[in-house]
């Protein structure tokens, strides 16, 4: 099944055979040890466009193509959760023309892809202050969430108008209100309590974080949830991120020893 996907992806339908290197990479993946939740900081669209003398908007459009292939591969691998950093609370600082292009692209992606996503049992969800998105973006997102709500495959979680600090501020405010109302005992607050007030309360913490474009920072993304996540960083710009890069990240993840602060017995 995975070989067939790679064959079609490499050849754009021309039927090119999967190479020996690709076969070896696929064979080295242990299906029993796949990350349950993958998070991606999709960085580098603007730089990709600049290198080619293109408008930044075309870089973002190329980034959507990359996302489409990664979603398909995650579905093939039966990954349970994929959280993609699509638009941060800081991205509003970008030129209005670029912000408008990003919002229009979000609407276009959701409207064009929702039928195929549903055909592959992908469920769309979101985190962030989505109520502050433009009305058309809110409408398209709600349509995708509603239409895919009964799907039982991959959960595609889009971080939109999302900021890790904003998420924590909102969680603290809500928790403080409930403490004030006598609904929560301050002495009973623990990590699990805080987790219930986060946007991601229904999701497990990411097992693997992928960041493209060569930067070494998390850019206000999932500040609480990434405490013990494995990081995989690559200089590849997001529009150039291929399914084989994801497979490499998964192989590297599976070769690591996750101790969560402890040590293995001698």
N, C-alpha and C positions, 0 to 999 in steps of 0.2 A: 504493500500500500504506500509506504513512504518512498520506496524506490520509484513507483509510478509518478508520485507527485514531483520528485526531483527531476525525473525525465522530462515531464511536461514543462516544468519551470525553466530548465536549462535550455530546452529547445524551442520554447514558446509554441509548443505543439508540434514541433518537427520530428519528435521521436528520437532525439539524440540519446545515445546510451548513457547510463550513469557510469562515471569513471571509476577506476579501481580505488582511487583515493576516497571518493565519495562513499563507495561501498564499504570501505574499511571504517570510515567515520561512523556510518550508520550501524555497522556491526558492533562497534565498540560501545554503543549506548546500551545501558542496562535498563530495560523498561520498568523494572521494579524500583528503580532509584531516581526516577525523573523528579525534577522540582515540581511541587504541587502548585506553587504560585510564582510566576515570573513578573517582575516589574521592569519597565524600560523607560529610560530618559532618552527620548528620540531627539538627539541634538545634531546640528550641523546642516540643516536645510539651507540656511542663508549662505553659508560658506560654500556649499556645493554649487549653488547658483552663481555666486560671485566668481568662482574658479572658471566657470564656463561663459562668463559675460552675460548672464541671464538675469531677469528680474527676480527678486527674492520670492515672489509669489510662485514662480515656476519651481523653485526649490521645494517649497511646501507641497506643491502638487506631486512632485517626484517622491516626496516623503510619504504621501498617502499610498502610492504604489508599493513602496517598501512595506508599509504596515499591512496592506492587503495580503501580501505573500507570507508575512510572519504569522498573521492570524490563521491562515490556512494551514501552515505547518504545525502550529500549536494544536490546532484541532486534530490533525493527523496523528500527532504524538499523544493525544488525549491529556494534554495539560489542562488542569482544572480552572486556573485563574490567570489572566493576563492583564496587568494594569499598565496603561500607557500614559505618560505625562504629555498631554496634548496642548494645554494652555495654562500657564501659571498666573497667579494673582499679580505677578510683576510684569507679565507680558502686555498689560494694558499701556505700559510706558512706551511701547513701540509706536512708530508712525501710524496715525489713524488709517492710512491707506492699507498698510500691512495687516493691521488688526481686522479691518473689514474683509480683506481677502481670506484671512484665516477662518473667520466666522462663516463666510460663504462656502469655503471648502468643507467645513464641518457639515453644513447642511447638505451639500452635494454628496459627500461621502455617505452619510446616513441614509439619504433617500435612494441612492443608487445601489448601495450594498445590502440593505436590510433584507431583501428577498433571498439573496445568496447566503447571508448569515443565518437566516432562519432555516434554509434548506440544509445547512450544516449544523443545526441545533445550537448555534451560538447565541448566548443571551447577553444583551447589552445592558450595562449598568454605568453609573457615574459617581464620582466623588467631587466635592468642591462646592463653591457658591454658585451653583448653576442658575439660581433665580436672578442673578445679575447679568446673565448672557443676553444678547439681543433676542427679541421675541421670536424671530424666525429660527434661531438656533435652539431656543428652549422648546419650540414646537416640534422640530425635527428630532431632538433628543427624546422627548416624551413619546413621540410616535415609535421610535426604535425600541425604547424600553418596553412600551406596552405590547408591541407586536411580537417581541421576542421573549416575553415574560414566562412563557410555558416551556421554553427550550431547556433541555437538560444536559447540554454539552458544555463547551468552554464558556466561561464568563469573561466577556471583554469589558473591562472596567476602564472607562475613560476619565482621566483626571482633568477636569475643565474648570477654569477659574479656581484652581487649587493652589493652596500654599500650606506647607506643614505647620508653620507658626500660627496661621489663621485657624487651622483645624484645632490646634491645642488651645488657643484662646477661646474658641467656641465651646470646646469640651469643658474647660474650667468654669466658664460662665454658667453652663447648664448644670454642672455638678454643684456649683455654689448655690444656685437657686434652690435645688432640691435639698441641700443641707439646711438652708435657711427655712425651708418649709417643713423640716423635720422628717423628710422622706429618706434621707441617707444619714447614717451615723458616721461622722468624720473619722472615728477610730477604726471603722471597718473598711475604709478606702484602701484598696491595694491596686496592683497593676491590672488585674482583671476588671476592676471597677472602672478605671480610667478608659480601658479599651472599649468598654460598652458605650462610651460617649463620643468615640471617634467616628469619622465618616466611614471607616473600614470595619465597623463593629461586626459585620456579617462575613468578613473575609479573614482567612489566616494571614499571618505576617508573610511577606515575600521570602522565599527560599533563595532566590537569585535575582540580583539587580544587574541589569546591563545598561551601561552608558556609552553612547557613541561619541565620536568627534574628538576624542583625546583629552578632554577636560577631566580633572580629578576633584570633583566636588559633587554634592548631591542636590544643590540648587533648591533648597527648601522643599524637598520631596520626601514625604513619608518619614518625617523626623523620628517619630516614636517607633514606627513599625520596622525600621531597618536595623534595629539594635543588633541582631545576630544574623543578618542577611549576608550571603556571600556576594561579593562584588566582582563583576567581570567588565573591564574597561578596554575599549578599543579605539584606535585613531580613525577608524572608518567612519565617514560621514553618514548620517542616517539614510539618505537616499541610496547609498551604495551598500547598505546592510542587506545581505542576502540570507536565504535559509541556511546556507552552509555556515555562515557566521554564528547563527543561533545554535546549530548543531555543535560547533566547536565550543561555544560557551557551556553547553550542557555537558559535553565530555569533560571539560575542565572542572566543572562543578562536581561531577561524579568522582573525580580523582582527589577531591579535597576531603579532609576529615573534619566534620562539624562537631565541635566539642561543647559549644554554648557555655564557655567559661570554665568547663571542667577538664579533666584529663582521663585518658583511658587507663585501665588497670595495667600494671606492669606484669 
